Amino acid sequence: MKRIFFGILVFVLVLSIGAIAISAEIAEGSGTVGEQVLGYVGEFVSQRGIDSEKITGVREVDFNELPKEVAIENVGDTNLAIYEINYSEKSNDKKIYVVTYSVEKLRSQGDLIVAQDKRNFLDFGHQGIMNDSWFLETSAGVETSEAKGYVMMRDGSVTAISTNLEIIQGNPGQIDIIVLRNGEMIGFGNTFSTDSIGVKKDYDVQAKEVVNFEAGDVISVVVRKTGDVSWRDVITLIEITTEN
């Protein structure tokens, strides 16, 4: 198992030795640690000139019972753990403290993901009356087309879409909000019945990797209608999911 480095660095000054955050596996039980932690600890202390064979004990420290040598302020303890490392050097017993992310706590919260999915949103819309099929504009006010739209910067998936609009002339028919990838329909969008007038809303979600795109692909949205209907003020939001 490789070490996982997180964007946090907390210094604890004990015996003039700084402790740096490392990843650790916590053993179940009374605050003792497992063999994997001991392996990490051995590597950690060896980098600071301490022979790992001189370690006499490693235990997890309760945040509510921190020793006076450890002073941590303005740091939330939600996903943190502190380990006390006891070792012998020149016939003297010494100790240092390691501040680390707690793998056990992250796992209990369902957050133990090395490459966590990222979600972003693409804004489309049209202000004013529409009575024919046409493309929506981007948030910058630029009308999209089969070739014009948001250019994807990473590989990913289309995972959700929502639309709000107002039907002002209602007859039997239908309005479809259709997502295009490089000008081609992907089989995902919102649908509205036009039997009645008024403000309508619809949303749909799907799992990632159902409708995928690649970096460089263009995402646009077209509105298509059937029947003699009119509508206005379309607001469409598309969720995309990437791995980084």
Order of alpha helices (4+ residues) and beta strands (2+ residues): beta-alpha-beta-beta-beta-alpha-beta-beta-beta-beta-beta-beta-beta-beta-beta-beta-beta
